[in-house]
Amino acid sequence: MSNTISRVEWAQSIWSDVNPDYVSNPFPAHDEKITISLRCLPNPELVRMSFKLLLDGRERMYDMQPTGDEHGFSYFSIEVEMNQPRLEYSFVAEFKDQFFFFTRAGVTEYHQDDDYNFVILPDARVPAWVASSVFYQIFPDRFEIGNPDNAVKEAEYVFDGHATIQADWNDPPREYADGHCLDFYGGDLPGIEQRLDYLQELGVNAIYLNPIFRGKTTHRYDCIDYFHVDEHLGGDEALASLTAAAQARGIRVIVDVSINHTGIEHEWVKTALADPDSREHRYYYWNEDGSLVGWEGVDTLPQLNHGSPELQEVLYTGAESLVRHFLRPPFRIDGWRFDVGNHTGNRGKDHLTHQVWQQCRAAIKDENPQAYIIGEHWEDAERYLRGDQWDTAMNYFASGRPLRRFIGGMDRFMSPDEDPHRRIKPIGGDLVWQQMQQHFGRIPNQLTWVQFNLIDSHDIWRVHNNDTIFDMDTYRGIVAAMFMLPGTMNIYYGDEIGIPGSVETVEGCRYPMRWDQQDWNREFYRLYQGMSTLKRSEPALQFGSLRCLYADEETLVLVRFTRDRAAISVLNRSTEPRPLQIPVTEIGLTSVAGLQTVDIGGPELAPPRLSDGVLQLRLEGAQQAVLAGSLRG
């Protein structure tokens, strides 16, 4: 160890993870023996490196064995048998007169609690393909018209007292008071299939479809038949054709559904209202006056009662259940996104949500162990992410929400006043990192690689449409930071071209896609295509460790790194030119010769320099940066 750094500084070099660099098999079977490693800078004063294992309810300490030095780091390892349902551990560095404790929360000189322990689950059926994926979310009615005959016609039917509207593709969506979610543009599944070339060119290799099953509204969260694709989207045959064509190109497809509620015109509702003794009557909750309980008070969305075994059988426990049906031929979808997941199964004295998702997971993973399960949850979803329910939440909590606040955006669910034009005090890069880390550091390590990260969606205004907070320079850094996070990045359709929209309601984030390239903002496309390409080609952005290298009030520097490679992003809000000095000894960067600047637009980055373990960058005002490549030239 250099005499120029203290033990406390040395301790920051301690590192381990649950990836191929530090675990011989990051996805082990029960009873399998694995080797777990740790590295740090050499230190002759180190007495012992211990592995602290939570075994049979108590902590046990084991000596780790030195296994040699590599590229300036000393490595230690230990063999462990996966004989617990949850392998939970941390590390202790011991000196003659001092101790350091290392968990995913970092290094401290005090005993840490167990919340941030490393966790490996045996037989974890986690879809590893997600780690190298870039998702593209499509609101089907607003993406592309494949077959005009599929379109909902003007006044084709009446729902909730209002007639359908056949909208012109170039018109903005109508607000609810005018359109009642019945303004149809005619987008369909054949249209999506016809645009697969476009998605491939963008760098996308996974598609997330908003609901496609029969429904009455444009969003189709009011499902009236779980087992058939809406004919206005092309029907069952169109889904089978789309998934086959997509998968032939290496593109996965997942589908959105709500099993929290149905639409009011579902056949189950009609039977339930007609026959109080029917099983369908037991599918729902009822008010004392005999009326159906609407989810969140919405009468057209009656809430399902998951206390009904018959309902469970139809949706997830039965051999022919919904969640199994579409994983099978001819559809072969690659997973499910479940709407309002943290609401599902909960009402009053009934709190069945974890039971629902445990049973759903068992059925889905039995059908396809590599199927992807996403649950909608806007806040802390840790209780759903323990390996027995979802693979991930819609990870607004640790990605989009803190990054929106970094630019002064009003966060959802922070206040009853969610005025999108309300500018609030931006949080610093250090606080953004803390919110990210409290999520990624508390879920089982294997699940970190499949988190679903996003900045925009069908449920919230698009950042680039909000003139109160948007500027292109900082937006580049936000998007780059999103791509740095473990898991996958979700591009909401049209973000890559700067699609127009408004921010007052969700209708404003559901504009029809623009296909005339003269309408595109090429700066957006350059950004998203560049980062998508990097995500899919750079190993460090797939199973590489995540660290925050530097953070202050106006800056956040993230790195993903393996033993040999790294990808570094700089999110910079400062409007003044500035030098930035980033400590990189801990990641093993010894030369900048192997780092390439990734083109995300904006001013060209001055050549980086490396001196005494510090990466030196010179940034212009609001300049962002992404570098990727070899750690050693």
Stockholm file with secondary structure:
# STOCKHOLM 1.0

chainA/1-633         MSNTISRVEWAQSIWSDVNPDYVSNPFPAHDEKITISLRCLPNPELVRMSFKLLLDGRERMYDMQPTGDEHGFSYFSIEVEMNQPRLEYSFVAEFKDQFFFFTRAGVTEYHQDDDYNFVILPDARVPAWVASSVFYQIFPDRFEIGNPDNAVKEAEYVFDGHATIQADWNDPPREYADGHCLDFYGGDLPGIEQRLDYLQELGVNAIYLNPIFRGKTTHRYDCIDYFHVDEHLGGDEALASLTAAAQARGIRVIVDVSINHTGIEHEWVKTALADPDSREHRYYYWNEDGSLVGWEGVDTLPQLNHGSPELQEVLYTGAESLVRHFLRPPFRIDGWRFDVGNHTGNRGKDHLTHQVWQQCRAAIKDENPQAYIIGEHWEDAERYLRGDQWDTAMNYFASGRPLRRFIGGMDRFMSPDEDPHRRIKPIGGDLVWQQMQQHFGRIPNQLTWVQFNLIDSHDIWRVHNNDTIFDMDTYRGIVAAMFMLPGTMNIYYGDEIGIPGSVETVEGCRYPMRWDQQDWNREFYRLYQGMSTLKRSEPALQFGSLRCLYADEETLVLVRFTRDRAAISVLNRSTEPRPLQIPVTEIGLTSVAGLQTVDIGGPELAPPRLSDGVLQLRLEGAQQAVLAGSLRG
#=GR chainA/1-633 SS CCTTSCHHHHHTTCBCCSSTTTBSCSSCCTTCEEEEEEEECCCTTCCEEEEEEEETTEEEEEECEEEEEETTEEEEEEEEECCSSSEEEEEEEECSSCEEEEETTEEESSCCCGGGCEEECTTCCCCGGGGGCEEEEECGGGTCCSCGGGSCCTTSCEETTEECEECCTTSCCCCHHHHTTCEECCCCHHHHHHTHHHHHHHTCCEEEECCCEEESSSSCCSEEEEEEECGGGTHHHHHHHHHHHHHHTTCEEEEEECSSBCCTTSHHHHHHHHCTTSTGGGGBCBCTTSCBCBGGGCTTSBBBCTTCHHHHIIIIISTTCHHHHTTSTTTCCCEEEETTTTTTTEETTEECHHHHHHHHHHHHHHHCTTCEEEECCSSCCGGGCSSSSCSEEBTIIIIIHHHHHHTTCCCTTSCSCCCTTCCCCCCCHHHHHHHHHHHHTTSCHHHHTTCEEESCBTTBCCGGGCTTTCCHHHHHHHHHHHHHSSSEEEEETTGGGTCCCCSSSGGGGCCCCCCCGGGCCHHHHHHHHHHHHHHHHCTHHHHCEEEEEEEETTEEEEEEECSSEEEEEEEECCSSCEEEEEECGGGTCCCSTTEEECCCSSSCCCCCEEETTEEEEEECTTCCEEEEEESCC
#=GC SS_cons         CCTTSCHHHHHTTCBCCSSTTTBSCSSCCTTCEEEEEEEECCCTTCCEEEEEEEETTEEEEEECEEEEEETTEEEEEEEEECCSSSEEEEEEEECSSCEEEEETTEEESSCCCGGGCEEECTTCCCCGGGGGCEEEEECGGGTCCSCGGGSCCTTSCEETTEECEECCTTSCCCCHHHHTTCEECCCCHHHHHHTHHHHHHHTCCEEEECCCEEESSSSCCSEEEEEEECGGGTHHHHHHHHHHHHHHTTCEEEEEECSSBCCTTSHHHHHHHHCTTSTGGGGBCBCTTSCBCBGGGCTTSBBBCTTCHHHHIIIIISTTCHHHHTTSTTTCCCEEEETTTTTTTEETTEECHHHHHHHHHHHHHHHCTTCEEEECCSSCCGGGCSSSSCSEEBTIIIIIHHHHHHTTCCCTTSCSCCCTTCCCCCCCHHHHHHHHHHHHTTSCHHHHTTCEEESCBTTBCCGGGCTTTCCHHHHHHHHHHHHHSSSEEEEETTGGGTCCCCSSSGGGGCCCCCCCGGGCCHHHHHHHHHHHHHHHHCTHHHHCEEEEEEEETTEEEEEEECSSEEEEEEEECCSSCEEEEEECGGGTCCCSTTEEECCCSSSCCCCCEEETTEEEEEECTTCCEEEEEESCC
//
